[in-house]
Amino acid sequence: MRNKPPAKRCPTCGQLAMRRVVRSIETTVGGKRTEVPNIEVEECGACGERLYDLIALRKIREARGPARRTKVA
């Protein structure tokens, strides 16, 4: 894990409580649960809001498998 930067303000609750942490994220696709370990996220210690960077989102997407495409009318 990288060095932790100073706390930032949470976009949801406004507290100066955002910290970079490593978590396991649980995701569900088509009724199937998948746990994605070691995802680095910005998390608010006050309200629990999580912000995901592009690296974290890519790991979650890869763990979920191929994307299902839906047609938009």
N, C-alpha and C positions, 0 to 999 in steps of 0.2 A: 504494500500500500504506500502511496506517496505521502509526503509530509502534509499534515493537516493545516490548511490555511485558516486565518481568523474567521470567526463566526460571521455569517451573513444574515440579513433580515429575511424571515420567512414570508413568501408571497401570500400565504393564506391567513396567518394569524398576526403577522407583523413583528413577532418577537425576534431578538437577535440570538437565535438558537440553532441556526443551520450548521450542521457538522457533516464532514465526509466520513461515512462509515461503510463497512463491508457487511452485507446481509445475504441470506439466501432468500430468493424471491420465488413465490409460488404463483404459477400461472395456469389457467384452464383453457383448453381449446377443444371444442366439440365434446365436452363432458369428461375429457381426460386431463387429470392434474399432472403438472410437471414442476419439479423443484429445480431452480437454477441457482447453484451455489456460487459464493464469492462474487457477488455483484457489488460494485462500488457505487454508492448513491449519496446525494446530499439529503440529510434527514433532519427534520425539525425536532428538537428535544422537547418542545412545548406541546405541539399538536400532532406530531407524527407524520406530517406532510413529507412526501419523498419526491425528489427531482432526479431524473435519470439523464445522464449524458448519452451521446451517440454510441459510445463503446458499450455501455450497459444495455441500451436498447438493442444493439446488434446481437449481443450474447443472448438476450431473452428471445429475440426473434429466431435465432438459430436453434435454440432449445425447443421452441414450439413446433418446428418442422416447416414444411412448405406452406406458404401462405395460400389461403383459400381466396379465390377471386370471386367477387359477386358482381353481377351485371347491374349497372345503374341505368334506369330508363331515362 
